[in-house]
Amino acid sequence: MRTNGVNTTQLEAMIDMTDDYVAVGYRWAHKMAHMAGDGGFESASEKLHAAQHLLADARALLDEAKMCVEEGVTVANGITAKRV
């Protein structure tokens, strides 16, 4: 579907692909943090855990962006949705 000159289906798919990519980084950061901690590299472990949290924040923002695209399509098509 195209809204405002943008292929929204493609945009949502691209957001999903980016989220998948970030999810892999999130899992690797988690694994590396534990590997570093087990190896006695506490400061590296802390930094990797911090990176993991930032990646979680990035995933949340991607989810919000996708929701905004979905809401934009709804508004552009004149459809109103209400929560009950």
N, C-alpha and C positions, 0 to 999 in steps of 0.2 A: 504494500500500500504506500502511496506517496502522499505526504502531507507537507504543505509549504515548500514544495520542490525537493523534499528529502525522502529517499526510500527508507521509510521507518522500519520495515521488516529487516532490511540489511543493516541499519544502524543498531537495532536491538541485537542482531546476531553478532555484530562486531563487539558490542559491549559484553555479550556472553563469552566470546572468545578471549577477550582481555581478562575477564574475571577468571576463566580457566587457567590462563597463564599466571596470573597473580596467585591463584590457589596453589599451583605447583611450587612457586617461590615460598609461599607461606609454609608448606609442608617441609621443604628443604631447610628453611631457616630453623624450624623446630627441631629437625633431626640433627642439624649441625650444632645447635645450641646445647643439646644434650650430649653430643659427642665431645664438644669442647669442655663442658662441665665435668664429664666423666674423666677427661684427660687432665683435669687440674687447671684448666684455663678459664677461671671464673669470670674475669673481666670480658673475655671474648664471648663467653656464654651469655652474660648479661646483655651485651651489645646485640647478639643474635636474637635473643628474646625480644629486645626492644624493636629490632627490625621486623620480627614476626608480628608484633602488635601494630606497627605501622602498615604492614601489608593487610592486616585484618581491617584497619580503618579504610584502606584503599578499596577493599572489596565492598565495604558498606557504602562508600561513595558511588561505586559503579552500580550497585543495586538501586540507589536513590536516582542516579542518572537514568537508568532504564525505566524506573517508575515515572519520571518526569516525561520521558518520551511517550509512554503509554497514556499518560494524562493529557499530553498535548494532542495526541491523535483523537482522543475522546472529545476534547474541547473543539478541535477543528472540524469534527464531523457533527457537532451539535448534539452529541449524546450526553446525557446527564446521568451520573451514577451516584447513588446515595447509600451510605452504610446504614444498616438497621440493627 
